[in-house]
């Protein structure tokens, strides 16, 4: 994710946190658009760990005078959007009170009382630091194997098993009602918030109000702000419970306010849908989310596979799904010499580290996880973590850990060189997506290399003509 707009439907902002995560070739990073699509604990966590030094306003950020969060840099946003210029931000901030007040008629149409509206909006001030977070661009990234190492570790697995045992009745009930694998729910809980220890501490109403009135995604966040008001007016959550990421995601599995409205359920019948402090509601609501997104009961998310020599990596494409049986006819085998459960299941091939790393056949449930957070790296981490929680082994094949991840300047140069050779037709921006991957494949095929779309330093050197 450059992500499509649909990436913003569930979580704004995995890591993803506040952001969705990108798996572009081998790199995982949080892009400005992702920073709105998941808005979850994972995103905040990895925004700090993976980004390293940032270009643009975020690089100059220092703590505030009271030791709290740094103030807004006062600089133009890196996206170049006209609503993200410093002057536009200042002008919108000066009109913040009027902007919030202007949303009262919309709130009334949602049956929010004037008393609730005045109570919950009284004293709201814009959090302009969010403008820097919204438009920050990572200079450095982490490889997907480093990302998986951090997320799927022994400590988190141990905590996950404790959670599964502690809330067994709640997991039993949710699994029976929704048919969603408990290990996937526990995995999302663990990866989104490290089991409720990293949920974010920003006021959700303040964050969504800021974004509804200032910046480049006002229409989207107006709906989130009004939905947050609905939650408070209805009494599902108390104001102090609605604290989360800068983009407005809250709770252990990081619900955006609109996602809460669609999926939250009162599992224990106490009259409140409490996805923050009530384990029954949290587990059932997360399961309901996945079920409504198309979860297939009893099916895995996917399988690690071994690819044959000389494999055509142009087939590693989300749009080129085939049955497991058809993949087997092309020479793919399940890692560890295990059999595939159903040869008729349709899957697409993912090769996140190119020809030098493992491949994965992704089933329908992998696509469902990507609806929760639209990044392949995130979904792979969720699926693998769930397998480990149920007693599965680590991945069989090794990653190309000798490869270094390209810096943003190198990514930009790679796109420019691909454009000069006629392979890339987009606007070079240093952010890798499907278009860059296809351009890389075209160049690799032209020089007789495996067309895996893997952005290695060697490919960059070949493009440089060295």
C-alpha positions in Angstrom: 0.0 0.0 0.0 0.5 3.1 -2.2 -2.8 1.5 -1.1 -6.1 1.7 -2.9 -8.8 3.7 -1.1 -10.5 0.5 0.1 -7.5 0.1 2.4 -9.1 2.6 4.7 -12.3 0.8 5.3 -11.5 -1.1 8.5 -8.5 0.4 10.3 -7.1 3.7 9.5 -3.8 3.8 9.7 -1.2 -2.7 11.4 1.3 -0.7 10.7 0.6 -1.0 10.2 0.5 1.4 13.5 -0.9 3.7 12.3 -0.7 2.2 9.3 -1.1 -0.6 7.2 2.0 -2.3 6.3 3.5 -2.7 3.0 5.2 -5.7 1.6 6.8 -4.3 -1.5 9.3 -6.8 -2.8 11.3 -7.6 0.3 10.6 -4.3 2.1 8.0 -3.6 4.8 7.2 0.1 5.5 4.5 2.4 6.6 3.5 4.7 3.8 1.5 8.0 4.2 -1.7 6.3 2.9 -1.2 3.3 5.1 -0.8 5.6 8.1 -4.5 6.1 7.7 -5.6 2.6 6.9 -5.0 0.7 10.0 -4.3 3.2 12.8 -3.6 0.4 15.1 -1.1 -0.5 17.8 1.0 -2.4 15.5 1.2 0.5 13.1 2.3 2.9 15.8 4.8 0.4 17.1 6.3 -0.3 13.7 6.1 3.3 12.6 8.8 3.8 15.3 10.8 0.6 14.9 10.8 0.3 11.1 10.9 3.8 9.8 14.2 4.9 11.3 15.1 8.5 10.4 12.3 10.1 8.4 12.3 12.6 5.6 10.1 15.6 5.9 8.6 17.2 9.0 8.8 14.2 11.3 12.5 14.1 11.2 12.7 17.3 13.2 10.3 16.2 15.9 11.4 16.7 19.5 9.4 16.2 22.7 7.1 18.9 23.9 8.1 21.3 26.7 6.4 19.0 29.3 8.1 15.9 28.0 4.9 14.9 26.2 4.3 14.3 22.5 6.2 16.6 20.2 4.3 19.6 18.7 3.5 20.0 15.0 6.6 20.8 13.0 4.9 23.7 11.2 6.1 22.4 7.9 4.4 21.3 4.7 3.4 17.7 4.5 5.5 15.3 2.4 2.5 14.3 0.3 2.4 17.6 -1.5 -1.4 17.7 -1.1 -2.7 21.3 -1.1 -4.6 20.7 2.1 -1.3 19.5 3.8 0.6 22.8 3.2 1.5 24.6 6.4 -0.7 27.6 5.5 -3.7 25.4 4.8 -3.2 23.5 8.1 -3.0 26.8 10.0 -6.1 28.2 8.3 -8.1 25.0 9.0 -6.9 24.9 12.6 -8.1 28.5 13.1 -11.5 27.4 11.9 -11.5 24.2 14.0 -14.3 25.2 16.5 -16.6 26.3 13.7 -15.9 23.1 11.8 -16.8 20.9 14.8 -19.9 23.0 15.4 -20.9 22.6 11.8 -21.2 18.9 12.2 -24.1 19.1 14.7 -26.8 18.7 12.0 -25.2 15.5 10.8 -24.9 14.3 14.4 -28.6 15.0 14.9 -29.5 13.0 11.9 -27.7 10.1 13.6 -29.9 10.5 16.7 -27.1 12.0 18.8 -28.7 14.4 21.3 -27.6 18.0 21.5 -26.7 17.4 25.1 -24.3 14.6 24.1 -22.9 16.6 21.2 -22.1 19.5 23.5 -20.8 17.4 26.3 -18.4 15.3 24.2 -17.2 18.2 21.9 -16.7 20.8 24.7 -13.1 21.9 24.9 -11.9 19.9 21.9 -8.8 21.3 20.3 -6.9 20.2 17.2 -3.9 17.9 17.6 -1.8 19.2 14.8 1.1 16.8 15.5 -1.2 14.4 13.6 -0.4 16.3 10.4 3.2 15.2 10.6 2.3 11.6 11.4 -0.2 11.6 8.5 2.4 12.6 6.0 5.6 11.1 7.3 7.7 9.1 4.9 10.1 6.4 6.0 13.7 6.8 4.9 14.6 3.2 5.8 12.6 0.1 5.9 12.7 -3.4 7.4 12.9 -6.6 5.5 9.8 -8.9 5.7 11.9 -11.5 7.7 12.9 -8.9 10.2 9.2 -7.9 10.5 8.1 -11.5 11.1 11.0 -12.0 13.6 9.7 -9.1 15.7 6.0 -10.0 15.6 6.2 -13.8 15.9 8.4 -14.3 18.9 8.6 -16.6 21.9 7.4 -14.0 24.4 4.3 -13.1 22.4 3.5 -16.8 21.7 3.7 -17.5 25.5 1.4 -14.6 26.2 -1.0 -15.8 23.4 -1.3 -19.2 24.9 -2.1 -17.7 28.3 -4.8 -15.6 26.7 -6.3 -18.6 24.9 -6.4 -20.5 28.2 -7.7 -17.6 30.3 -10.6 -16.8 28.0 -11.3 -20.3 26.8 -15.1 -20.0 27.4 -15.2 -16.8 25.4 -13.2 -18.3 22.5 -15.4 -21.4 22.6 -18.5 -19.3 22.3 -17.2 -17.1 19.5 -15.9 -20.0 17.5 -19.3 -21.8 17.8 -21.2 -18.7 16.8 -19.1 -17.3 14.0 -17.0 -20.3 12.9 -13.8 -18.2 13.0 -10.6 -19.9 14.2 -9.7 -18.8 17.7 -6.0 -18.8 17.0 -6.5 -16.2 14.3 -8.5 -14.0 16.7 -5.8 -14.4 19.4 -3.1 -13.6 16.7 -4.8 -10.4 15.8 -5.1 -9.4 19.4 -1.4 -10.1 20.0 -0.1 -8.4 16.9 -2.4 -5.4 17.0 -1.8 -4.4 20.6 0.6 -7.0 22.1 -2.3 -8.3 24.1 -3.7 -4.9 25.3 -0.3 -3.4 26.3 0.1 -1.2 23.2 -3.2 0.3 22.2 -2.2 4.0 21.8 -3.0 6.8 24.1 -4.5 9.5 21.9 -8.1 10.8 22.5 -10.0 9.1 19.6 -12.6 11.9 19.5 -9.8 14.6 19.3 -7.9 12.7 16.7 -10.9 12.1 14.4 -12.2 15.6 14.9 -8.7 17.0 13.9 -8.6 14.8 10.8 -12.3 15.6 10.0 -11.5 19.4 9.9 -7.8 19.5 8.8 -5.8 17.8 6.1 -6.4 15.6 3.1 -8.9 13.0 4.3 -11.6 15.1 5.9 -14.6 13.4 4.3 -13.4 10.0 5.5 -12.6 11.1 9.0 -15.8 13.1 9.4 -17.6 9.7 9.3 -15.2 8.3 11.9 -15.7 11.3 14.1 -19.5 11.1 14.0 -19.4 7.4 14.5 -17.2 8.0 17.6 -19.8 10.4 18.9 -22.5 7.7 18.3 -20.5 5.2 20.4 -20.2 7.6 23.3 -23.9 8.8 23.1 -25.1 5.2 23.0 -23.0 4.4 26.1 -21.1 1.4 24.6 -17.9 2.9 25.8 -16.8 5.7 28.2 -14.7 8.6 26.9 -11.6 7.3 28.9 -11.9 4.0 27.0 -11.7 5.6 23.6 -8.0 6.2 23.5 -5.9 4.8 20.6 -3.8 5.7 17.6 -3.5 9.1 16.0 -5.9 7.9 13.2 -8.6 6.8 15.7 -8.3 3.1 16.1 -8.9 1.8 19.6 -9.1 -1.3 21.7 -7.0 -4.5 21.8 -7.8 -5.5 18.2 -7.9 -1.9 17.0 -11.4 -1.0 15.8 -12.0 2.2 13.9 -15.3 3.8 15.0 -17.0 2.9 11.7 -15.8 -0.7 11.9 -17.1 -0.8 15.5 -20.5 0.2 14.3 -20.5 -2.5 11.7 -19.1 -5.4 13.7 -19.2 -4.8 17.4 -21.5 -7.2 19.3 -22.7 -7.5 22.9 -21.7 -11.0 23.5 -22.5 -11.2 27.2 -25.8 -9.4 27.1 -24.9 -6.5 29.5 -26.3 -3.9 27.1 -22.9 -2.5 26.1 -20.6 -3.4 23.2 -17.3 -3.1 25.1 -14.4 -4.1 22.8 -11.9 -2.5 25.1 -12.2 -4.1 28.6 -14.8 -6.9 28.0 -13.1 -10.1 26.7 -16.4 -11.7 25.5 -17.3 -8.6 23.5 -13.8 -8.1 22.1 -13.4 -11.7 20.9 -16.9 -12.0 19.5 -16.7 -8.6 17.7 -13.4 -9.5 16.1 -14.8 -12.8 15.0 -17.9 -11.1 13.6 -15.7 -8.8 11.7 -13.8 -11.6 10.0 -17.0 -13.6 9.4 -18.7 -10.7 7.7 -15.6 -10.2 5.5 -16.0 -13.8 4.2 -14.1 -16.1 6.6 -14.4 -19.7 5.5 -14.8 -22.1 8.5 -12.3 -24.9 8.7 -10.0 -23.5 6.0 -6.4 -22.4 6.5 -5.1 -19.0 5.5 -2.5 -20.7 3.2 0.5 -22.9 2.9 4.3 -22.5 2.7 5.4 -24.0 -0.6 8.6 -25.0 -2.4 8.9 -23.7 -6.0 10.7 -25.7 -8.7 13.9 -24.6 -10.5 13.1 -22.3 -13.4 9.7 -21.4 -12.1 7.9 -18.6 -13.9 7.5 -15.9 -11.3 5.1 -13.9 -13.4 2.5 -16.3 -12.0 3.2 -14.9 -8.5 0.3 -12.5 -8.8 -2.8 -12.0 -6.6 -4.9 -11.8 -9.7 -3.7 -15.2 -11.0 -5.4 -17.7 -8.7 -5.6 -21.4 -9.6 -6.6 -24.5 -7.8 -4.0 -26.2 -5.5 -4.1 -29.1 -8.0 -3.1 -26.8 -10.8 -0.2 -25.4 -8.8 0.9 -28.9 -8.1 1.0 -29.7 -11.8 3.4 -26.7 -12.2 5.7 -28.4 -9.7 4.9 -26.7 -6.5 5.1 -28.8 -3.3 4.0 -28.0 0.2 7.0 -27.3 2.5 8.0 -30.2 4.7 6.6 -32.7 2.3 3.1 -32.4 3.8 0.0 -33.0 1.7 -2.4 -30.3 0.8 -5.9 -30.9 2.4 -8.0 -29.9 -0.6 -6.7 -29.9 -4.2 -9.8 -28.0 -5.4 -9.1 -25.0 -3.2 -8.2 -21.9 -5.1 -5.1 -19.9 -4.1 -2.7 -17.3 -5.4 1.1 -17.4 -5.1 3.0 -14.9 -3.0 6.8 -14.8 -3.2 7.6 -11.9 -0.8 11.4 -12.4 -1.0 11.5 -13.4 -4.6 13.3 -16.5 -6.0 15.7 -16.7 -3.0 13.0 -17.0 -0.4 10.0 -19.2 0.5 6.7 -19.1 -1.5 3.2 -19.2 -0.1 -0.1 -20.3 -1.6 -2.8 -18.0 -0.2 -6.4 -19.1 0.3 -9.6 -17.1 0.7 -9.0 -16.6 4.5 -5.7 -14.8 3.7 -7.7 -12.3 1.6 -10.1 -11.9 4.6 -7.2 -11.1 6.9 -6.0 -8.5 4.4 -9.4 -6.8 4.7 -8.6 -6.4 8.3 -5.3 -4.7 7.4 -4.5 -4.6 3.7 -0.9 -5.5 3.7 0.5 -8.9 2.7 3.2 -8.7 5.3 0.7 -8.1 8.0 -1.6 -11.0 6.9 1.3 -13.3 6.6 2.3 -12.5 10.2 -1.2 -13.1 11.4 -1.5 -16.4 9.7 1.9 -17.7 10.8 1.4 -16.5 14.3 -1.9 -18.3 14.5 -0.3 -21.5 13.2 2.4 -21.2 15.9 -0.2 -20.7 18.6 -1.9 -23.9 17.6 1.5 -25.8 17.8 2.8 -25.4 14.3 6.5 -25.1 13.4 8.4 -22.1 12.1 8.7 -21.7 8.3 10.7 -24.5 6.8 12.7 -22.5 4.2 15.2 -19.8 4.9 14.9 -16.1 4.0 17.7 -14.3 2.0 18.9 -12.5 5.1 22.1 -11.5 3.3 20.0 -9.1 1.3 19.9 -5.5 2.5 16.9 -3.3 2.1 17.1 -0.4 -0.2 16.9 3.1 1.3 14.2 5.5 0.1 16.7 7.3 -2.1 17.7 4.0 -3.7 14.0 3.0 -4.2 13.4 6.4 -5.9 16.5 5.9 -8.1 15.3 2.4 -9.0 11.9 3.7 -10.1 13.6 6.5 -12.1 15.9 4.0 -13.9 13.0 1.7 -14.7 11.1 4.7 -16.1 14.1 5.7 -18.2 14.2 2.1 -19.7 10.4 2.2 -20.4 9.3 -0.3 -17.8 7.8 2.0 -15.2 5.0 4.5 -16.2 4.1 5.8 -12.8 5.5 8.8 -10.9 8.6 7.8 -9.0 8.1 8.4 -5.3 10.3 5.9 -3.5 7.2 3.8 -2.5 6.9 0.4 -4.0 3.6 -1.1 -5.0 2.2 -3.4 -7.7 3.2 -1.1 -10.5 6.8 -1.0 -9.4 6.8 -4.8 -8.9 5.5 -5.3 -12.5 8.1 -3.0 -13.9 10.9 -4.8 -12.0 9.6 -8.1 -13.5 9.7 -6.7 -16.9 13.3 -5.5 -16.5 14.4 -8.8 -15.0 12.8 -10.8 -17.8 14.6 -8.6 -20.3 18.0 -9.5 -18.9 17.2 -13.2 -18.4 16.9 -13.1 -14.6 14.1 -14.7 -12.5 11.2 -12.2 -13.0 10.3 -12.2 -9.3 9.9 -8.4 -8.7 12.4 -8.5 -5.9 14.0 -5.2 -5.4 17.5 -6.3 -4.5 20.7 -4.2 -4.5 21.9 -6.4 -7.4 18.9 -5.4 -9.5 19.7 -1.8 -8.8 23.3 -2.2 -9.9 22.1 -3.9 -13.1 19.8 -1.0 -13.8 22.8 1.3 -13.2 24.6 -0.6 -15.8 27.3 -1.8 -13.5 
